[in-house]
Amino acid sequence: RVFRHEMSIMKKIFHQNVVLFLGACTAPGKLMIVTELMFCDLEHLIHGRNRPQLTLAQKLRIAQDAAYGVNWLHGICHIVHRDLKPANIL
């Protein structure tokens, strides 16, 4: 029931700074969320083995994009993320 509620919320979210929800599998014992493919998250970008050297402009852009997405979720949709961390910034 909680999973289905989460999916009903996610299917209404369309913003360029929020990962796109594409669908879900709700077969018993096989609950899965299908989203657009993201090749990296901020956690791996910051702490990964072969991490690139980011310029200040790139770091500011990442921060700005994350802020836009969270502001949209919180301010417009009244959704609180509750698990915002580098691993969840894609």
N, CA, C and O atoms as a GROMACS GRO file, in nm:
protein
  360
    1ARG      N    1   0.082  -0.119   0.000
    1ARG     CA    2   0.000   0.000   0.000
    1ARG      C    3   0.087   0.126   0.000
    1ARG      O    4   0.059   0.221  -0.073
    2VAL      N    5   0.192   0.126   0.082
    2VAL     CA    6   0.283   0.241   0.089
    2VAL      C    7   0.355   0.259  -0.045
    2VAL      O    8   0.372   0.371  -0.093
    3PHE      N    9   0.396   0.146  -0.104
    3PHE     CA   10   0.465   0.150  -0.234
    3PHE      C   11   0.373   0.210  -0.340
    3PHE      O   12   0.416   0.296  -0.417
    4ARG      N   13   0.250   0.168  -0.346
    4ARG     CA   14   0.155   0.220  -0.446
    4ARG      C   15   0.130   0.370  -0.424
    4ARG      O   16   0.115   0.446  -0.520
    5HIS      N   17   0.125   0.412  -0.298
    5HIS     CA   18   0.106   0.555  -0.268
    5HIS      C   19   0.226   0.635  -0.320
    5HIS      O   20   0.209   0.740  -0.382
    6GLU      N   21   0.346   0.584  -0.294
    6GLU     CA   22   0.468   0.649  -0.343
    6GLU      C   23   0.466   0.661  -0.495
    6GLU      O   24   0.504   0.764  -0.550
    7MET      N   25   0.423   0.556  -0.564
    7MET     CA   26   0.417   0.558  -0.710
    7MET      C   27   0.313   0.659  -0.759
    7MET      O   28   0.334   0.724  -0.861
    8SER      N   29   0.202   0.671  -0.688
    8SER     CA   30   0.100   0.768  -0.729
    8SER      C   31   0.152   0.911  -0.719
    8SER      O   32   0.112   0.997  -0.797
    9ILE      N   33   0.241   0.936  -0.625
    9ILE     CA   34   0.304   1.067  -0.613
    9ILE      C   35   0.409   1.084  -0.723
    9ILE      O   36   0.411   1.187  -0.791
   10MET      N   37   0.495   0.985  -0.741
   10MET     CA   38   0.605   0.997  -0.837
   10MET      C   39   0.557   1.016  -0.980
   10MET      O   40   0.622   1.085  -1.059
   11LYS      N   41   0.445   0.956  -1.015
   11LYS     CA   42   0.399   0.968  -1.154
   11LYS      C   43   0.349   1.108  -1.188
   11LYS      O   44   0.328   1.139  -1.306
   12LYS      N   45   0.331   1.194  -1.088
   12LYS     CA   46   0.286   1.332  -1.110
   12LYS      C   47   0.402   1.431  -1.116
   12LYS      O   48   0.380   1.549  -1.142
   13ILE      N   49   0.525   1.386  -1.093
   13ILE     CA   50   0.640   1.475  -1.084
   13ILE      C   51   0.712   1.484  -1.218
   13ILE      O   52   0.765   1.384  -1.268
   14PHE      N   53   0.713   1.602  -1.276
   14PHE     CA   54   0.783   1.628  -1.402
   14PHE      C   55   0.862   1.756  -1.388
   14PHE      O   56   0.806   1.865  -1.395
   15HIS      N   57   0.992   1.744  -1.370
   15HIS     CA   58   1.079   1.860  -1.359
   15HIS      C   59   1.216   1.819  -1.409
   15HIS      O   60   1.261   1.708  -1.384
   16GLN      N   61   1.283   1.908  -1.480
   16GLN     CA   62   1.413   1.875  -1.539
   16GLN      C   63   1.520   1.843  -1.436
   16GLN      O   64   1.621   1.781  -1.470
   17ASN      N   65   1.501   1.884  -1.310
   17ASN     CA   66   1.600   1.858  -1.206
   17ASN      C   67   1.558   1.749  -1.109
   17ASN      O   68   1.616   1.735  -1.001
   18VAL      N   69   1.458   1.671  -1.148
   18VAL     CA   70   1.412   1.557  -1.068
   18VAL      C   71   1.408   1.437  -1.162
   18VAL      O   72   1.354   1.444  -1.272
   19VAL      N   73   1.467   1.324  -1.116
   19VAL     CA   74   1.474   1.204  -1.201
   19VAL      C   75   1.332   1.164  -1.244
   19VAL      O   76   1.238   1.168  -1.165
   20LEU      N   77   1.319   1.126  -1.370
   20LEU     CA   78   1.189   1.095  -1.429
   20LEU      C   79   1.144   0.954  -1.393
   20LEU      O   80   1.216   0.857  -1.418
   21PHE      N   81   1.027   0.943  -1.336
   21PHE     CA   82   0.963   0.815  -1.305
   21PHE      C   83   0.900   0.762  -1.433
   21PHE      O   84   0.825   0.833  -1.499
   22LEU      N   85   0.931   0.638  -1.469
   22LEU     CA   86   0.878   0.579  -1.591
   22LEU      C   87   0.772   0.472  -1.565
   22LEU      O   88   0.684   0.450  -1.648
   23GLY      N   89   0.782   0.406  -1.451
   23GLY     CA   90   0.685   0.300  -1.422
   23GLY      C   91   0.728   0.220  -1.301
   23GLY      O   92   0.825   0.253  -1.233
   24ALA      N   93   0.651   0.113  -1.275
   24ALA     CA   94   0.680   0.029  -1.160
   24ALA      C   95   0.633  -0.112  -1.185
   24ALA      O   96   0.540  -0.136  -1.262
   25CYS      N   97   0.699  -0.205  -1.119
   25CYS     CA   98   0.656  -0.344  -1.118
   25CYS      C   99   0.597  -0.370  -0.981
   25CYS      O  100   0.663  -0.349  -0.880
   26THR      N  101   0.474  -0.414  -0.978
   26THR     CA  102   0.407  -0.437  -0.850
   26THR      C  103   0.371  -0.583  -0.828
   26THR      O  104   0.280  -0.614  -0.751
   27ALA      N  105   0.441  -0.673  -0.897
   27ALA     CA  106   0.416  -0.816  -0.877
   27ALA      C  107   0.453  -0.853  -0.733
   27ALA      O  108   0.554  -0.804  -0.682
   28PRO      N  109   0.375  -0.938  -0.668
   28PRO     CA  110   0.406  -0.975  -0.529
   28PRO      C  111   0.550  -1.024  -0.514
   28PRO      O  112   0.595  -1.114  -0.585
   29GLY      N  113   0.621  -0.963  -0.421
   29GLY     CA  114   0.760  -0.999  -0.397
   29GLY      C  115   0.860  -0.938  -0.494
   29GLY      O  116   0.980  -0.960  -0.481
   30LYS      N  117   0.811  -0.862  -0.592
   30LYS     CA  118   0.899  -0.801  -0.692
   30LYS      C  119   0.864  -0.655  -0.713
   30LYS      O  120   0.836  -0.614  -0.826
   31LEU      N  121   0.865  -0.577  -0.607
   31LEU     CA  122   0.836  -0.435  -0.618
   31LEU      C  123   0.960  -0.363  -0.671
   31LEU      O  124   1.067  -0.370  -0.612
   32MET      N  125   0.944  -0.294  -0.784
   32MET     CA  126   1.055  -0.223  -0.846
   32MET      C  127   1.008  -0.090  -0.902
   32MET      O  128   0.895  -0.078  -0.950
   33ILE      N  129   1.096   0.009  -0.896
   33ILE     CA  130   1.070   0.140  -0.953
   33ILE      C  131   1.155   0.152  -1.079
   33ILE      O  132   1.273   0.117  -1.079
   34VAL      N  133   1.095   0.202  -1.187
   34VAL     CA  134   1.166   0.222  -1.313
   34VAL      C  135   1.178   0.372  -1.337
   34VAL      O  136   1.077   0.442  -1.344
   35THR      N  137   1.303   0.420  -1.349
   35THR     CA  138   1.328   0.562  -1.373
   35THR      C  139   1.421   0.576  -1.492
   35THR      O  140   1.473   0.478  -1.544
   36GLU      N  141   1.440   0.701  -1.534
   36GLU     CA  142   1.538   0.726  -1.639
   36GLU      C  143   1.675   0.682  -1.587
   36GLU      O  144   1.700   0.684  -1.467
   37LEU      N  145   1.762   0.643  -1.679
   37LEU     CA  146   1.895   0.595  -1.643
   37LEU      C  147   1.986   0.713  -1.612
   37LEU      O  148   2.002   0.804  -1.693
   38MET      N  149   2.046   0.709  -1.495
   38MET     CA  150   2.144   0.809  -1.455
   38MET      C  151   2.277   0.735  -1.440
   38MET      O  152   2.283   0.632  -1.373
   39PHE      N  153   2.382   0.786  -1.501
   39PHE     CA  154   2.509   0.715  -1.504
   39PHE      C  155   2.595   0.737  -1.380
   39PHE      O  156   2.691   0.664  -1.359
   40CYS      N  157   2.562   0.834  -1.299
   40CYS     CA  158   2.647   0.864  -1.185
   40CYS      C  159   2.566   0.937  -1.079
   40CYS      O  160   2.465   1.001  -1.110
   41ASP      N  161   2.611   0.928  -0.955
   41ASP     CA  162   2.552   1.009  -0.849
   41ASP      C  163   2.662   1.094  -0.787
   41ASP      O  164   2.780   1.068  -0.806
   42LEU      N  165   2.622   1.194  -0.712
   42LEU     CA  166   2.717   1.288  -0.655
   42LEU      C  167   2.812   1.220  -0.557
   42LEU      O  168   2.928   1.259  -0.547
   43GLU      N  169   2.765   1.120  -0.486
   43GLU     CA  170   2.851   1.045  -0.393
   43GLU      C  171   2.972   0.987  -0.465
   43GLU      O  172   3.085   1.003  -0.419
   44HIS      N  173   2.948   0.920  -0.576
   44HIS     CA  174   3.059   0.860  -0.652
   44HIS      C  175   3.144   0.966  -0.721
   44HIS      O  176   3.265   0.949  -0.737
   45LEU      N  177   3.082   1.074  -0.761
   45LEU     CA  178   3.156   1.183  -0.825
   45LEU      C  179   3.253   1.248  -0.727
   45LEU      O  180   3.364   1.287  -0.765
   46ILE      N  181   3.212   1.260  -0.602
   46ILE     CA  182   3.296   1.323  -0.500
   46ILE      C  183   3.398   1.226  -0.441
   46ILE      O  184   3.515   1.261  -0.423
   47HIS      N  185   3.355   1.103  -0.412
   47HIS     CA  186   3.439   1.009  -0.339
   47HIS      C  187   3.487   0.889  -0.420
   47HIS      O  188   3.558   0.804  -0.367
   48GLY      N  189   3.450   0.881  -0.546
   48GLY     CA  190   3.486   0.765  -0.628
   48GLY      C  191   3.635   0.755  -0.654
   48GLY      O  192   3.710   0.852  -0.637
   49ARG      N  193   3.677   0.637  -0.694
   49ARG     CA  194   3.819   0.610  -0.721
   49ARG      C  195   3.876   0.697  -0.832
   49ARG      O  196   3.983   0.756  -0.816
   50ASN      N  197   3.808   0.705  -0.942
   50ASN     CA  198   3.855   0.781  -1.058
   50ASN      C  199   3.776   0.911  -1.073
   50ASN      O  200   3.732   0.946  -1.182
   51ARG      N  201   3.760   0.981  -0.963
   51ARG     CA  202   3.678   1.102  -0.965
   51ARG      C  203   3.745   1.212  -1.047
   51ARG      O  204   3.866   1.232  -1.039
   52PRO      N  205   3.666   1.283  -1.124
   52PRO     CA  206   3.721   1.394  -1.202
   52PRO      C  207   3.745   1.516  -1.113
   52PRO      O  208   3.684   1.530  -1.007
   53GLN      N  209   3.832   1.601  -1.156
   53GLN     CA  210   3.856   1.727  -1.085
   53GLN      C  211   3.750   1.826  -1.133
   53GLN      O  212   3.752   1.869  -1.249
   54LEU      N  213   3.658   1.862  -1.046
   54LEU     CA  214   3.550   1.953  -1.083
   54LEU      C  215   3.594   2.097  -1.065
   54LEU      O  216   3.661   2.132  -0.968
   55THR      N  217   3.556   2.180  -1.159
   55THR     CA  218   3.584   2.323  -1.147
   55THR      C  219   3.483   2.384  -1.050
   55THR      O  220   3.381   2.323  -1.019
   56LEU      N  221   3.512   2.503  -1.004
   56LEU     CA  222   3.418   2.573  -0.916
   56LEU      C  223   3.285   2.594  -0.987
   56LEU      O  224   3.179   2.580  -0.926
   57ALA      N  225   3.290   2.626  -1.115
   57ALA     CA  226   3.166   2.647  -1.193
   57ALA      C  227   3.084   2.518  -1.198
   57ALA      O  228   2.961   2.524  -1.186
   58GLN      N  229   3.147   2.404  -1.215
   58GLN     CA  230   3.076   2.276  -1.219
   58GLN      C  231   3.012   2.245  -1.082
   58GLN      O  232   2.898   2.200  -1.075
   59LYS      N  233   3.088   2.270  -0.975
   59LYS     CA  234   3.036   2.246  -0.840
   59LYS      C  235   2.916   2.334  -0.812
   59LYS      O  236   2.816   2.290  -0.755
   60LEU      N  237   2.926   2.461  -0.851
   60LEU     CA  238   2.814   2.553  -0.831
   60LEU      C  239   2.693   2.512  -0.912
   60LEU      O  240   2.580   2.524  -0.865
   61ARG      N  241   2.714   2.463  -1.032
   61ARG     CA  242   2.604   2.418  -1.118
   61ARG      C  243   2.532   2.297  -1.057
   61ARG      O  244   2.410   2.289  -1.059
   62ILE      N  245   2.610   2.203  -1.004
   62ILE     CA  246   2.552   2.086  -0.938
   62ILE      C  247   2.467   2.130  -0.820
   62ILE      O  248   2.355   2.084  -0.802
   63ALA      N  249   2.522   2.219  -0.738
   63ALA     CA  250   2.450   2.269  -0.621
   63ALA      C  251   2.322   2.342  -0.662
   63ALA      O  252   2.217   2.325  -0.601
   64GLN      N  253   2.333   2.425  -0.766
   64GLN     CA  254   2.218   2.501  -0.813
   64GLN      C  255   2.110   2.408  -0.868
   64GLN      O  256   1.992   2.426  -0.838
   65ASP      N  257   2.148   2.310  -0.948
   65ASP     CA  258   2.051   2.216  -1.004
   65ASP      C  259   1.981   2.136  -0.894
   65ASP      O  260   1.860   2.115  -0.900
   66ALA      N  261   2.057   2.092  -0.794
   66ALA     CA  262   1.997   2.019  -0.681
   66ALA      C  263   1.900   2.110  -0.607
   66ALA      O  264   1.790   2.067  -0.571
   67ALA      N  265   1.939   2.234  -0.585
   67ALA     CA  266   1.852   2.329  -0.514
   67ALA      C  267   1.725   2.356  -0.593
   67ALA      O  268   1.617   2.365  -0.534
   68TYR      N  269   1.735   2.368  -0.725
   68TYR     CA  270   1.614   2.389  -0.807
   68TYR      C  271   1.518   2.271  -0.793
   68TYR      O  272   1.398   2.290  -0.776
   69GLY      N  273   1.572   2.149  -0.800
   69GLY     CA  274   1.487   2.030  -0.789
   69GLY      C  275   1.420   2.020  -0.654
   69GLY      O  276   1.299   1.994  -0.646
   70VAL      N  277   1.496   2.039  -0.546
   70VAL     CA  278   1.441   2.029  -0.412
   70VAL      C  279   1.343   2.144  -0.385
   70VAL      O  280   1.239   2.122  -0.324
   71ASN      N  281   1.375   2.263  -0.431
   71ASN     CA  282   1.283   2.376  -0.415
   71ASN      C  283   1.151   2.348  -0.484
   71ASN      O  284   1.044   2.378  -0.431
   72TRP      N  285   1.158   2.291  -0.602
   72TRP     CA  286   1.035   2.260  -0.677
   72TRP      C  287   0.953   2.155  -0.601
   72TRP      O  288   0.832   2.170  -0.586
   73LEU      N  289   1.020   2.049  -0.555
   73LEU     CA  290   0.949   1.946  -0.479
   73LEU      C  291   0.885   2.003  -0.354
   73LEU      O  292   0.767   1.980  -0.328
   74HIS      N  293   0.962   2.078  -0.276
   74HIS     CA  294   0.912   2.130  -0.149
   74HIS      C  295   0.814   2.244  -0.168
   74HIS      O  296   0.706   2.244  -0.110
   75GLY      N  297   0.852   2.342  -0.250
   75GLY     CA  298   0.773   2.464  -0.262
   75GLY      C  299   0.648   2.450  -0.347
   75GLY      O  300   0.543   2.502  -0.310
   76ILE      N  301   0.659   2.382  -0.458
   76ILE     CA  302   0.547   2.372  -0.551
   76ILE      C  303   0.461   2.248  -0.523
   76ILE      O  304   0.338   2.256  -0.519
   77CYS      N  305   0.527   2.135  -0.505
   77CYS     CA  306   0.454   2.008  -0.488
   77CYS      C  307   0.424   1.974  -0.343
   77CYS      O  308   0.345   1.883  -0.315
   78HIS      N  309   0.485   2.047  -0.250
   78HIS     CA  310   0.468   2.020  -0.107
   78HIS      C  311   0.511   1.878  -0.070
   78HIS      O  312   0.447   1.811   0.010
   79ILE      N  313   0.621   1.835  -0.132
   79ILE     CA  314   0.679   1.703  -0.106
   79ILE      C  315   0.812   1.725  -0.033
   79ILE      O  316   0.896   1.802  -0.079
   80VAL      N  317   0.829   1.657   0.079
   80VAL     CA  318   0.955   1.663   0.153
   80VAL      C  319   1.035   1.539   0.117
   80VAL      O  320   0.985   1.427   0.132
   81HIS      N  321   1.157   1.557   0.069
   81HIS     CA  322   1.238   1.444   0.022
   81HIS      C  323   1.273   1.346   0.133
   81HIS      O  324   1.259   1.226   0.112
   82ARG      N  325   1.316   1.390   0.247
   82ARG     CA  326   1.349   1.314   0.368
   82ARG      C  327   1.470   1.223   0.357
   82ARG      O  328   1.504   1.157   0.455
   83ASP      N  329   1.537   1.216   0.244
   83ASP     CA  330   1.659   1.136   0.232
   83ASP      C  331   1.755   1.203   0.135
   83ASP      O  332   1.814   1.138   0.049
   84LEU      N  333   1.771   1.334   0.150
   84LEU     CA  334   1.857   1.408   0.060
   84LEU      C  335   2.002   1.390   0.104
   84LEU      O  336   2.041   1.430   0.214
   85LYS      N  337   2.082   1.330   0.017
   85LYS     CA  338   2.223   1.304   0.042
   85LYS      C  339   2.292   1.292  -0.092
   85LYS      O  340   2.225   1.276  -0.194
   86PRO      N  341   2.426   1.301  -0.096
   86PRO     CA  342   2.497   1.296  -0.224
   86PRO      C  343   2.462   1.174  -0.311
   86PRO      O  344   2.456   1.186  -0.433
   87ALA      N  345   2.438   1.060  -0.250
   87ALA     CA  346   2.404   0.939  -0.327
   87ALA      C  347   2.268   0.952  -0.397
   87ALA      O  348   2.241   0.879  -0.492
   88ASN      N  349   2.183   1.045  -0.351
   88ASN     CA  350   2.052   1.065  -0.412
   88ASN      C  351   2.048   1.187  -0.504
   88ASN      O  352   1.941   1.224  -0.553
   89ILE      N  353   2.163   1.249  -0.527
   89ILE     CA  354   2.171   1.356  -0.624
   89ILE      C  355   2.239   1.298  -0.746
   89ILE      O  356   2.357   1.262  -0.742
   90LEU      N  357   2.166   1.290  -0.856
   90LEU     CA  358   2.214   1.218  -0.974
   90LEU      C  359   2.260   1.314  -1.083
   90LEU      O  360   2.303   1.270  -1.190
   0.00000   0.00000   0.00000
